[in-house]
Amino acid sequence: MKHQNPSKIEKLLEKGVKIPNPQSIEIGPEVDIDRISGDGVVIYSGCKIFGRSMLILQGSKLGYEGPVTLKNCQLGPRVELKGGFFRDAVFLKNVSMGSDSNVREGTILEEDSGVAHSVGLKQTILLPFVTLGSLINFCDCLMAGGTSRKDHSEVGSSFIHFNYTPNQDKATPSLIGDVPRGVMLNQRPIFLGGQGGLVGPCRLEFGTVTAAGSIIRKDELRPGRLIFSGMGSGGSMPFMPGMYQNIKRVVVKNIAYIANLMALMQWYAHVRSQFISDDFTAPLFVGLKEKLGMAIDERIQRLKALSQKMPESVIAYQNYAKENASSRILKQKNEFFETSDALEEYFRSQENMAIEENLRDAFLEKIRQGVQASGKDYISVIKGLKDTEKEDGTLWLQTIVDHVIDGALEFLPSFNT
């Protein structure tokens, strides 16, 4: 069978890309093969590669366990995607994903993170070392924690992050750890036991452990807690679609998530940018920021979509509560709806913020010194920072998070009562 675009295949082979069965793979005409390294890259049978922004760096391997389809993804060095579908995602150095993966837009897997087989990710961010087991659906969340590949946050097999509600919205992002401390690579790992779940939006503190089979429905912001839950006694109660009795909790959780993503963008712009090298090329850096931008935009749009449901929610709540309807809850719903455009505009205005520049610049000087001493290996430099230096970096990022949250809540004064 003659391949539809043999010239690209031939050029990849000439570059040194190993393709055991050239006739079995497909390379889209828009793919720039200059963005595919010839150094140790292997493309096994049945793989398909599409998209103008595709990037594959040295040592990466595609399709060892089953065919891989890639579209507009960026792969750092020694990434192994063993089988599945991957679109609009970025994978940094030494990431591994097992067969039957399904990874979609806005997903970022940072260095040394790993995923076993049959895992679905979308709008998911895993900071370094985070490891997921098999048969997992883990969309719309950020997870951090751990200090190395031997001391990492982990999600057990058959775990679900419940990210879609009976009210048909996805304003459900969960923070498992956080950005200001998580990027310092010095926090206690988080363990989410298998055959369990997390109902978004939710927040879990570093050091949290959930027992196998537990469904987590509430925040746990105390460190070092073991969470366990049983099946409960069961039962039935009235359900009023669209009522949203606790809209404040949902909105505040979404704002906090957006604020953390914006802090991560500042980290990328000012810290990650210091590590441009053969292992972290400029195109990979561009792809990383692009995918984080997708994640921020997704969360802003999901929050706005939720706000547009508030007029109907007011009616549903009044019909349910009648004379017992809380004026405070009604005011929160109306305020959230009326300020939705202004709130979106506010978030957009913060994407290039400059907060605590003196604190930031002092921390960046420590990064520069680390690069001079240890080279441009990101993990080595961050782990090599002194504890006091990491505290200064965390303070800078937390100031960003607090600034975004405080500014957003100014549009929602009833949420502060």
DOMARRO-636813 format. One record per residue (C-alpha): x, y, z; residue in three letters; residue number from 1. Coordinates in Angstrom, 1 decimal, padded with zeros to 4 digits. Layout:
N
+--------+--------+--------+-----+-----+
|     c1 |     c2 |     c3 |   r |   k |
+--------+--------+--------+-----+-----+
|      X |      Y |      Z | ALA | NUM |
...
+--------+--------+--------+-----+-----+
END
This chain:
417
+--------+--------+--------+-----+-----+
|     c1 |     c2 |     c3 |   r |   k |
+--------+--------+--------+-----+-----+
|  000.0 |  000.0 |  000.0 | MET |   1 |
|  001.4 |  003.3 | -001.0 | LYS |   2 |
|  001.5 |  005.9 |  001.8 | HIS |   3 |
| -000.4 |  009.2 |  001.0 | GLN |   4 |
|  002.6 |  011.3 |  002.0 | ASN |   5 |
|  005.8 |  009.2 |  001.6 | PRO |   6 |
|  008.1 |  012.2 |  001.4 | SER |   7 |
|  007.5 |  013.2 |  005.0 | LYS |   8 |
|  008.1 |  009.6 |  006.1 | ILE |   9 |
|  011.3 |  009.4 |  004.1 | GLU |  10 |
|  012.6 |  012.6 |  005.5 | LYS |  11 |
|  011.9 |  011.5 |  009.0 | LEU |  12 |
|  013.8 |  008.2 |  008.3 | LEU |  13 |
|  016.7 |  010.3 |  006.9 | GLU |  14 |
|  016.7 |  012.4 |  010.1 | LYS |  15 |
|  017.2 |  009.2 |  012.1 | GLY |  16 |
|  013.7 |  008.6 |  013.4 | VAL |  17 |
|  013.1 |  004.9 |  013.9 | LYS |  18 |
|  009.9 |  003.8 |  012.1 | ILE |  19 |
|  009.8 | -000.1 |  012.1 | PRO |  20 |
|  006.8 | -000.1 |  009.7 | ASN |  21 |
|  006.8 |  003.1 |  007.7 | PRO |  22 |
|  003.8 |  002.1 |  005.6 | GLN |  23 |
|  001.6 |  001.9 |  008.7 | SER |  24 |
|  001.9 |  005.4 |  009.9 | ILE |  25 |
|  000.2 |  008.7 |  008.8 | GLU |  26 |
|  001.7 |  012.1 |  009.0 | ILE |  27 |
| -000.6 |  015.1 |  008.2 | GLY |  28 |
|  000.5 |  017.4 |  005.4 | PRO |  29 |
|  000.5 |  020.3 |  007.8 | GLU |  30 |
|  003.0 |  018.7 |  010.2 | VAL |  31 |
|  006.4 |  020.4 |  010.2 | ASP |  32 |
|  008.9 |  017.6 |  010.4 | ILE |  33 |
|  011.6 |  020.0 |  011.4 | ASP |  34 |
|  009.8 |  020.0 |  014.8 | ARG |  35 |
|  010.3 |  016.3 |  015.1 | ILE |  36 |
|  013.8 |  015.3 |  016.4 | SER |  37 |
|  015.7 |  012.5 |  014.8 | GLY |  38 |
|  017.6 |  011.7 |  017.9 | ASP |  39 |
|  016.3 |  008.5 |  019.5 | GLY |  40 |
|  012.6 |  009.1 |  018.5 | VAL |  41 |
|  010.7 |  005.9 |  017.7 | VAL |  42 |
|  007.3 |  005.8 |  016.0 | ILE |  43 |
|  005.7 |  002.3 |  016.1 | TYR |  44 |
|  003.1 |  000.9 |  013.8 | SER |  45 |
| -000.3 |  002.4 |  013.5 | GLY |  46 |
|  000.6 |  005.9 |  014.7 | CYS |  47 |
| -001.0 |  009.1 |  013.3 | LYS |  48 |
|  000.4 |  012.6 |  013.7 | ILE |  49 |
| -001.5 |  015.8 |  012.8 | PHE |  50 |
| -001.3 |  019.5 |  013.5 | GLY |  51 |
|  000.9 |  022.5 |  012.7 | ARG |  52 |
|  002.1 |  022.9 |  016.3 | SER |  53 |
|  003.2 |  019.3 |  016.8 | MET |  54 |
|  006.6 |  019.0 |  018.5 | LEU |  55 |
|  008.5 |  015.8 |  019.4 | ILE |  56 |
|  011.9 |  016.1 |  021.1 | LEU |  57 |
|  014.7 |  013.7 |  021.4 | GLN |  58 |
|  014.2 |  010.2 |  022.8 | GLY |  59 |
|  010.4 |  010.2 |  022.7 | SER |  60 |
|  008.6 |  007.0 |  021.8 | LYS |  61 |
|  005.1 |  006.6 |  020.4 | LEU |  62 |
|  002.8 |  003.5 |  020.2 | GLY |  63 |
|  004.8 |  000.7 |  021.8 | TYR |  64 |
|  001.7 | -000.9 |  023.3 | GLU |  65 |
| -000.8 |  000.3 |  020.8 | GLY |  66 |
| -001.4 |  002.9 |  018.1 | PRO |  67 |
| -001.1 |  006.6 |  019.0 | VAL |  68 |
| -003.0 |  009.5 |  017.5 | THR |  69 |
| -001.4 |  012.9 |  018.2 | LEU |  70 |
| -002.8 |  016.3 |  017.3 | LYS |  71 |
| -001.1 |  019.7 |  018.1 | ASN |  72 |
|  000.7 |  018.3 |  021.1 | CYS |  73 |
|  004.2 |  019.1 |  022.4 | GLN |  74 |
|  006.4 |  016.3 |  023.7 | LEU |  75 |
|  009.6 |  017.0 |  025.7 | GLY |  76 |
|  012.6 |  014.7 |  025.8 | PRO |  77 |
|  012.1 |  011.0 |  026.5 | ARG |  78 |
|  008.3 |  011.1 |  026.6 | VAL |  79 |
|  006.6 |  007.7 |  026.2 | GLU |  80 |
|  003.0 |  007.7 |  024.9 | LEU |  81 |
|  002.3 |  004.0 |  024.7 | LYS |  82 |
| -001.1 |  004.0 |  023.1 | GLY |  83 |
| -004.2 |  006.2 |  022.7 | GLY |  84 |
| -005.5 |  009.6 |  021.6 | PHE |  85 |
| -003.8 |  012.9 |  022.5 | PHE |  86 |
| -004.9 |  016.4 |  021.5 | ARG |  87 |
| -003.8 |  019.9 |  022.5 | ASP |  88 |
| -001.7 |  018.7 |  025.4 | ALA |  89 |
|  001.9 |  019.1 |  026.5 | VAL |  90 |
|  004.2 |  016.5 |  028.1 | PHE |  91 |
|  007.5 |  017.6 |  029.7 | LEU |  92 |
|  010.6 |  015.5 |  030.1 | LYS |  93 |
|  010.3 |  011.8 |  031.2 | ASN |  94 |
|  006.5 |  011.7 |  031.1 | VAL |  95 |
|  005.0 |  008.2 |  030.5 | SER |  96 |
|  001.4 |  007.3 |  029.7 | MET |  97 |
|  000.2 |  003.8 |  029.2 | GLY |  98 |
| -002.0 |  002.4 |  026.5 | SER |  99 |
| -005.7 |  003.4 |  025.9 | ASP | 100 |
| -005.0 |  006.9 |  027.2 | SER | 101 |
| -007.4 |  009.6 |  026.1 | ASN | 102 |
| -005.9 |  013.1 |  026.7 | VAL | 103 |
| -007.6 |  016.3 |  025.5 | ARG | 104 |
| -007.2 |  020.0 |  025.4 | GLU | 105 |
| -005.7 |  022.1 |  028.2 | GLY | 106 |
| -003.7 |  019.2 |  029.7 | THR | 107 |
| -000.2 |  019.6 |  031.1 | ILE | 108 |
|  002.0 |  016.8 |  032.5 | LEU | 109 |
|  005.2 |  018.2 |  034.0 | GLU | 110 |
|  008.5 |  016.4 |  034.5 | GLU | 111 |
|  008.5 |  012.8 |  035.7 | ASP | 112 |
|  004.8 |  012.5 |  036.1 | SER | 113 |
|  003.3 |  009.3 |  034.9 | GLY | 114 |
|  000.0 |  007.6 |  034.0 | VAL | 115 |
| -000.8 |  003.9 |  033.7 | ALA | 116 |
| -003.3 |  002.4 |  031.2 | HIS | 117 |
| -006.9 |  003.5 |  030.3 | SER | 118 |
| -006.9 |  007.0 |  031.8 | VAL | 119 |
| -008.9 |  010.0 |  030.6 | GLY | 120 |
| -007.6 |  013.5 |  031.1 | LEU | 121 |
| -008.9 |  016.9 |  030.0 | LYS | 122 |
| -008.1 |  020.3 |  031.4 | GLN | 123 |
| -005.8 |  018.4 |  033.8 | THR | 124 |
| -002.5 |  019.7 |  035.2 | ILE | 125 |
| -000.1 |  017.3 |  037.0 | LEU | 126 |
|  003.0 |  018.9 |  038.6 | LEU | 127 |
|  006.2 |  017.0 |  038.7 | PRO | 128 |
|  006.3 |  013.4 |  040.0 | PHE | 129 |
|  002.5 |  013.0 |  040.3 | VAL | 130 |
|  001.4 |  009.5 |  039.3 | THR | 131 |
| -002.0 |  008.1 |  038.2 | LEU | 132 |
| -002.9 |  004.4 |  038.2 | GLY | 133 |
| -005.2 |  002.7 |  035.7 | SER | 134 |
| -008.8 |  003.1 |  034.8 | LEU | 135 |
| -009.1 |  006.7 |  035.9 | ILE | 136 |
| -011.1 |  009.7 |  034.8 | ASN | 137 |
| -009.3 |  012.8 |  036.1 | PHE | 138 |
| -010.5 |  015.8 |  034.2 | CYS | 139 |
| -010.7 |  019.5 |  035.4 | ASP | 140 |
| -008.2 |  019.4 |  038.2 | CYS | 141 |
| -004.7 |  020.3 |  039.3 | LEU | 142 |
| -002.6 |  018.0 |  041.4 | MET | 143 |
|  000.7 |  018.6 |  043.1 | ALA | 144 |
|  002.8 |  017.2 |  046.0 | GLY | 145 |
|  005.8 |  015.1 |  046.5 | GLY | 146 |
|  009.6 |  015.6 |  046.3 | THR | 147 |
|  010.8 |  012.9 |  043.9 | SER | 148 |
|  009.7 |  009.9 |  041.8 | ARG | 149 |
|  010.0 |  007.8 |  045.0 | LYS | 150 |
|  008.1 |  010.3 |  047.1 | ASP | 151 |
|  005.2 |  011.4 |  044.9 | HIS | 152 |
|  001.5 |  012.2 |  045.0 | SER | 153 |
| -000.6 |  009.3 |  043.6 | GLU | 154 |
| -004.1 |  008.4 |  042.5 | VAL | 155 |
| -005.1 |  004.8 |  042.9 | GLY | 156 |
| -006.7 |  002.8 |  040.1 | SER | 157 |
| -010.4 |  003.2 |  039.3 | SER | 158 |
| -010.6 |  006.7 |  040.7 | PHE | 159 |
| -013.0 |  009.4 |  039.3 | ILE | 160 |
| -012.9 |  013.1 |  039.7 | HIS | 161 |
| -016.6 |  013.9 |  039.3 | PHE | 162 |
| -016.6 |  017.0 |  037.2 | ASN | 163 |
| -020.2 |  017.2 |  035.8 | TYR | 164 |
| -023.2 |  018.0 |  038.0 | THR | 165 |
| -026.9 |  017.0 |  037.9 | PRO | 166 |
| -027.5 |  020.7 |  037.0 | ASN | 167 |
| -025.5 |  020.1 |  033.8 | GLN | 168 |
| -022.6 |  022.4 |  034.5 | ASP | 169 |
| -018.8 |  021.9 |  034.8 | LYS | 170 |
| -017.8 |  024.7 |  037.2 | ALA | 171 |
| -016.2 |  021.9 |  039.2 | THR | 172 |
| -012.4 |  022.3 |  039.2 | PRO | 173 |
| -010.6 |  020.8 |  042.1 | SER | 174 |
| -007.2 |  021.8 |  043.7 | LEU | 175 |
| -005.4 |  018.8 |  045.0 | ILE | 176 |
| -002.5 |  020.7 |  046.7 | GLY | 177 |
| -001.9 |  024.2 |  045.3 | ASP | 178 |
|  000.5 |  026.1 |  043.0 | VAL | 179 |
|  002.4 |  028.4 |  045.4 | PRO | 180 |
|  003.7 |  025.5 |  047.4 | ARG | 181 |
|  003.5 |  022.7 |  044.9 | GLY | 182 |
|  005.9 |  024.2 |  042.4 | VAL | 183 |
|  008.6 |  024.2 |  045.1 | MET | 184 |
|  008.7 |  020.4 |  045.1 | LEU | 185 |
|  009.0 |  020.1 |  048.8 | ASN | 186 |
|  005.5 |  019.3 |  050.0 | GLN | 187 |
|  004.1 |  016.1 |  051.4 | ARG | 188 |
|  002.5 |  013.8 |  048.8 | PRO | 189 |
| -001.2 |  013.4 |  048.5 | ILE | 190 |
| -002.6 |  009.9 |  048.1 | PHE | 191 |
| -006.1 |  009.3 |  046.7 | LEU | 192 |
| -007.1 |  005.7 |  047.3 | GLY | 193 |
| -008.3 |  003.5 |  044.4 | GLY | 194 |
| -012.0 |  002.7 |  043.7 | GLN | 195 |
| -012.8 |  006.1 |  045.1 | GLY | 196 |
| -013.8 |  009.6 |  043.9 | GLY | 197 |
| -013.6 |  013.3 |  044.5 | LEU | 198 |
| -016.7 |  015.5 |  043.9 | VAL | 199 |
| -015.6 |  018.8 |  042.4 | GLY | 200 |
| -015.2 |  021.6 |  043.1 | PRO | 201 |
| -013.1 |  020.6 |  046.1 | CYS | 202 |
| -009.7 |  021.4 |  047.8 | ARG | 203 |
| -007.4 |  019.0 |  049.5 | LEU | 204 |
| -004.3 |  019.9 |  051.6 | GLU | 205 |
| -000.8 |  018.4 |  051.0 | PHE | 206 |
| -000.4 |  015.2 |  053.0 | GLY | 207 |
| -004.0 |  014.2 |  052.7 | THR | 208 |
| -004.7 |  010.4 |  052.3 | VAL | 209 |
| -008.0 |  009.1 |  051.3 | THR | 210 |
| -008.9 |  005.4 |  052.0 | ALA | 211 |
| -009.7 |  003.1 |  049.1 | ALA | 212 |
| -013.3 |  003.2 |  048.2 | GLY | 213 |
| -014.0 |  006.6 |  049.7 | SER | 214 |
| -016.0 |  009.3 |  047.9 | ILE | 215 |
| -014.8 |  012.8 |  049.0 | ILE | 216 |
| -017.4 |  015.5 |  048.9 | ARG | 217 |
| -015.9 |  018.2 |  051.2 | LYS | 218 |
| -012.7 |  020.2 |  051.4 | ASP | 219 |
| -010.0 |  019.0 |  053.7 | GLU | 220 |
| -007.5 |  021.8 |  054.4 | LEU | 221 |
| -005.9 |  020.4 |  057.5 | ARG | 222 |
| -002.6 |  018.7 |  056.8 | PRO | 223 |
| -001.9 |  015.1 |  057.4 | GLY | 224 |
| -005.5 |  013.8 |  057.5 | ARG | 225 |
| -006.8 |  010.3 |  056.6 | LEU | 226 |
| -010.2 |  010.6 |  055.0 | ILE | 227 |
| -012.5 |  007.5 |  054.8 | PHE | 228 |
| -016.1 |  007.0 |  054.0 | SER | 229 |
| -018.5 |  004.1 |  053.7 | GLY | 230 |
| -021.5 |  003.5 |  051.6 | MET | 231 |
| -023.8 |  005.3 |  054.1 | GLY | 232 |
| -027.4 |  004.4 |  055.0 | SER | 233 |
| -028.8 |  005.4 |  051.6 | GLY | 234 |
| -032.1 |  007.2 |  051.1 | GLY | 235 |
| -034.1 |  009.5 |  048.9 | SER | 236 |
| -034.9 |  013.2 |  049.1 | MET | 237 |
| -036.5 |  015.8 |  046.9 | PRO | 238 |
| -034.3 |  017.1 |  044.1 | PHE | 239 |
| -035.0 |  020.5 |  042.5 | MET | 240 |
| -032.9 |  020.9 |  039.3 | PRO | 241 |
| -031.0 |  024.2 |  039.0 | GLY | 242 |
| -031.5 |  025.3 |  042.6 | MET | 243 |
| -027.9 |  025.7 |  043.7 | TYR | 244 |
| -028.5 |  026.3 |  047.4 | GLN | 245 |
| -024.8 |  027.0 |  048.1 | ASN | 246 |
| -023.7 |  029.0 |  045.1 | ILE | 247 |
| -021.1 |  030.9 |  047.2 | LYS | 248 |
| -019.1 |  027.7 |  047.7 | ARG | 249 |
| -019.0 |  026.8 |  044.0 | VAL | 250 |
| -018.1 |  030.3 |  042.9 | VAL | 251 |
| -015.4 |  030.9 |  045.5 | VAL | 252 |
| -013.8 |  027.5 |  044.6 | LYS | 253 |
| -013.7 |  028.4 |  040.9 | ASN | 254 |
| -012.2 |  031.8 |  041.6 | ILE | 255 |
| -009.5 |  030.2 |  043.8 | ALA | 256 |
| -008.7 |  027.7 |  041.0 | TYR | 257 |
| -008.4 |  030.5 |  038.4 | ILE | 258 |
| -006.2 |  032.4 |  040.7 | ALA | 259 |
| -003.9 |  029.4 |  041.1 | ASN | 260 |
| -003.7 |  028.9 |  037.3 | LEU | 261 |
| -002.8 |  032.6 |  037.0 | MET | 262 |
|  000.0 |  032.2 |  039.5 | ALA | 263 |
|  001.2 |  029.2 |  037.6 | LEU | 264 |
|  001.3 |  031.3 |  034.4 | MET | 265 |
|  003.5 |  033.8 |  036.2 | GLN | 266 |
|  005.7 |  031.0 |  037.3 | TRP | 267 |
|  006.0 |  029.8 |  033.7 | TYR | 268 |
|  006.6 |  033.3 |  032.4 | ALA | 269 |
|  009.3 |  034.3 |  034.9 | HIS | 270 |
|  010.8 |  031.0 |  036.2 | VAL | 271 |
|  010.3 |  028.4 |  033.6 | ARG | 272 |
|  011.6 |  030.9 |  030.9 | SER | 273 |
|  015.0 |  030.7 |  032.6 | GLN | 274 |
|  015.4 |  027.0 |  031.6 | PHE | 275 |
|  015.2 |  027.2 |  027.8 | ILE | 276 |
|  017.6 |  024.5 |  026.6 | SER | 277 |
|  017.8 |  021.4 |  024.4 | ASP | 278 |
|  015.6 |  019.6 |  027.0 | ASP | 279 |
|  013.2 |  022.6 |  027.2 | PHE | 280 |
|  013.2 |  024.3 |  023.9 | THR | 281 |
|  011.5 |  027.6 |  023.1 | ALA | 282 |
|  008.7 |  025.8 |  021.1 | PRO | 283 |
|  008.0 |  023.5 |  024.0 | LEU | 284 |
|  007.8 |  026.6 |  026.3 | PHE | 285 |
|  005.4 |  028.2 |  023.9 | VAL | 286 |
|  003.2 |  025.1 |  023.9 | GLY | 287 |
|  003.3 |  025.0 |  027.7 | LEU | 288 |
|  002.0 |  028.5 |  028.1 | LYS | 289 |
| -000.6 |  027.9 |  025.3 | GLU | 290 |
| -002.0 |  024.9 |  027.1 | LYS | 291 |
| -002.1 |  026.8 |  030.4 | LEU | 292 |
| -003.9 |  029.6 |  028.6 | GLY | 293 |
| -006.5 |  027.1 |  027.4 | MET | 294 |
| -007.0 |  025.9 |  031.0 | ALA | 295 |
| -007.5 |  029.5 |  032.2 | ILE | 296 |
| -009.9 |  030.3 |  029.4 | ASP | 297 |
| -011.9 |  027.1 |  030.1 | GLU | 298 |
| -012.4 |  027.9 |  033.7 | ARG | 299 |
| -013.4 |  031.5 |  033.0 | ILE | 300 |
| -016.0 |  030.4 |  030.4 | GLN | 301 |
| -017.3 |  027.6 |  032.7 | ARG | 302 |
| -017.8 |  030.1 |  035.5 | LEU | 303 |
| -019.6 |  032.5 |  033.2 | LYS | 304 |
| -021.8 |  029.8 |  031.9 | ALA | 305 |
| -022.8 |  029.0 |  035.5 | LEU | 306 |
| -023.7 |  032.6 |  036.1 | SER | 307 |
| -026.1 |  032.6 |  033.2 | GLN | 308 |
| -028.2 |  029.9 |  035.1 | LYS | 309 |
| -028.8 |  032.2 |  038.0 | MET | 310 |
| -032.1 |  033.7 |  036.9 | PRO | 311 |
| -033.7 |  030.3 |  036.6 | GLU | 312 |
| -031.9 |  029.3 |  039.8 | SER | 313 |
| -033.6 |  032.1 |  041.7 | VAL | 314 |
| -037.0 |  030.9 |  040.5 | ILE | 315 |
| -036.2 |  027.3 |  041.4 | ALA | 316 |
| -035.0 |  028.3 |  044.9 | TYR | 317 |
| -038.0 |  030.5 |  045.6 | GLN | 318 |
| -040.4 |  027.7 |  044.5 | ASN | 319 |
| -038.6 |  025.3 |  046.8 | TYR | 320 |
| -038.0 |  027.4 |  049.9 | ALA | 321 |
| -041.1 |  029.7 |  049.5 | LYS | 322 |
| -041.4 |  032.0 |  052.6 | GLU | 323 |
| -038.2 |  030.5 |  054.0 | ASN | 324 |
| -036.1 |  031.7 |  051.1 | ALA | 325 |
| -032.9 |  033.4 |  052.3 | SER | 326 |
| -032.5 |  036.9 |  051.1 | SER | 327 |
| -028.7 |  036.5 |  051.4 | ARG | 328 |
| -028.8 |  033.5 |  049.0 | ILE | 329 |
| -031.1 |  035.3 |  046.6 | LEU | 330 |
| -028.8 |  038.3 |  046.6 | LYS | 331 |
| -025.7 |  036.1 |  045.9 | GLN | 332 |
| -027.4 |  034.6 |  042.9 | LYS | 333 |
| -028.5 |  037.9 |  041.4 | ASN | 334 |
| -025.2 |  039.5 |  042.1 | GLU | 335 |
| -023.3 |  036.7 |  040.5 | PHE | 336 |
| -025.5 |  037.0 |  037.4 | PHE | 337 |
| -025.4 |  040.8 |  037.1 | GLU | 338 |
| -021.6 |  041.0 |  037.5 | THR | 339 |
| -020.7 |  038.1 |  035.2 | SER | 340 |
| -019.4 |  040.3 |  032.4 | ASP | 341 |
| -017.4 |  042.5 |  034.7 | ALA | 342 |
| -016.0 |  039.5 |  036.4 | LEU | 343 |
| -014.8 |  038.0 |  033.2 | GLU | 344 |
| -013.3 |  041.3 |  032.1 | GLU | 345 |
| -011.5 |  041.4 |  035.4 | TYR | 346 |
| -010.0 |  038.0 |  035.0 | PHE | 347 |
| -008.8 |  038.9 |  031.5 | ARG | 348 |
| -007.1 |  042.0 |  032.8 | SER | 349 |
| -005.1 |  040.0 |  035.3 | GLN | 350 |
| -003.4 |  037.7 |  032.8 | GLU | 351 |
| -000.3 |  039.9 |  032.5 | ASN | 352 |
| -000.3 |  041.2 |  036.1 | MET | 353 |
|  002.9 |  042.5 |  037.9 | ALA | 354 |
|  002.5 |  041.8 |  041.6 | ILE | 355 |
|  005.2 |  042.1 |  044.3 | GLU | 356 |
|  007.9 |  042.7 |  041.6 | GLU | 357 |
|  010.7 |  043.3 |  044.2 | ASN | 358 |
|  009.9 |  040.0 |  045.9 | LEU | 359 |
|  009.6 |  038.3 |  042.5 | ARG | 360 |
|  012.9 |  039.7 |  041.2 | ASP | 361 |
|  014.8 |  038.7 |  044.4 | ALA | 362 |
|  013.5 |  035.1 |  044.0 | PHE | 363 |
|  014.4 |  035.1 |  040.3 | LEU | 364 |
|  018.0 |  036.1 |  041.2 | GLU | 365 |
|  018.2 |  032.9 |  043.3 | LYS | 366 |
|  016.9 |  031.0 |  040.3 | ILE | 367 |
|  019.6 |  032.6 |  038.1 | ARG | 368 |
|  022.3 |  031.6 |  040.6 | GLN | 369 |
|  021.0 |  028.1 |  040.7 | GLY | 370 |
|  021.1 |  027.9 |  036.9 | VAL | 371 |
|  024.7 |  029.2 |  036.9 | GLN | 372 |
|  025.7 |  026.6 |  039.5 | ALA | 373 |
|  023.7 |  023.5 |  038.3 | SER | 374 |
|  022.9 |  024.2 |  034.7 | GLY | 375 |
|  019.4 |  024.3 |  033.2 | LYS | 376 |
|  017.9 |  021.2 |  034.7 | ASP | 377 |
|  014.6 |  022.5 |  036.2 | TYR | 378 |
|  014.1 |  019.8 |  038.8 | ILE | 379 |
|  017.7 |  020.1 |  040.1 | SER | 380 |
|  017.6 |  023.9 |  040.4 | VAL | 381 |
|  014.2 |  024.0 |  042.2 | ILE | 382 |
|  015.1 |  021.2 |  044.6 | LYS | 383 |
|  018.5 |  022.9 |  045.2 | GLY | 384 |
|  016.9 |  026.1 |  046.6 | LEU | 385 |
|  017.2 |  026.8 |  050.3 | LYS | 386 |
|  014.0 |  026.5 |  052.4 | ASP | 387 |
|  014.0 |  030.2 |  053.0 | THR | 388 |
|  014.3 |  030.9 |  049.2 | GLU | 389 |
|  011.4 |  028.5 |  048.6 | LYS | 390 |
|  009.4 |  030.4 |  051.2 | GLU | 391 |
|  010.1 |  033.7 |  049.4 | ASP | 392 |
|  008.9 |  032.2 |  046.1 | GLY | 393 |
|  005.8 |  030.7 |  047.7 | THR | 394 |
|  005.0 |  034.1 |  049.2 | LEU | 395 |
|  005.3 |  035.8 |  045.8 | TRP | 396 |
|  003.0 |  033.3 |  044.2 | LEU | 397 |
|  000.5 |  033.3 |  047.1 | GLN | 398 |
|  000.4 |  037.1 |  046.9 | THR | 399 |
| -000.8 |  036.6 |  043.3 | ILE | 400 |
| -003.4 |  034.1 |  044.3 | VAL | 401 |
| -004.7 |  036.4 |  047.0 | ASP | 402 |
| -004.7 |  039.4 |  044.8 | HIS | 403 |
| -006.8 |  037.6 |  042.1 | VAL | 404 |
| -009.3 |  036.2 |  044.7 | ILE | 405 |
| -009.7 |  039.5 |  046.6 | ASP | 406 |
| -010.2 |  041.4 |  043.4 | GLY | 407 |
| -012.8 |  039.0 |  042.1 | ALA | 408 |
| -014.7 |  039.1 |  045.4 | LEU | 409 |
| -014.9 |  042.9 |  045.2 | GLU | 410 |
| -017.5 |  042.3 |  042.4 | PHE | 411 |
| -019.5 |  040.0 |  044.8 | LEU | 412 |
| -019.8 |  041.9 |  048.1 | PRO | 413 |
| -022.7 |  039.7 |  049.2 | SER | 414 |
| -020.3 |  036.7 |  049.2 | PHE | 415 |
| -018.2 |  038.4 |  052.0 | ASN | 416 |
| -021.1 |  038.3 |  054.5 | THR | 417 |
+--------+--------+--------+-----+-----+
END
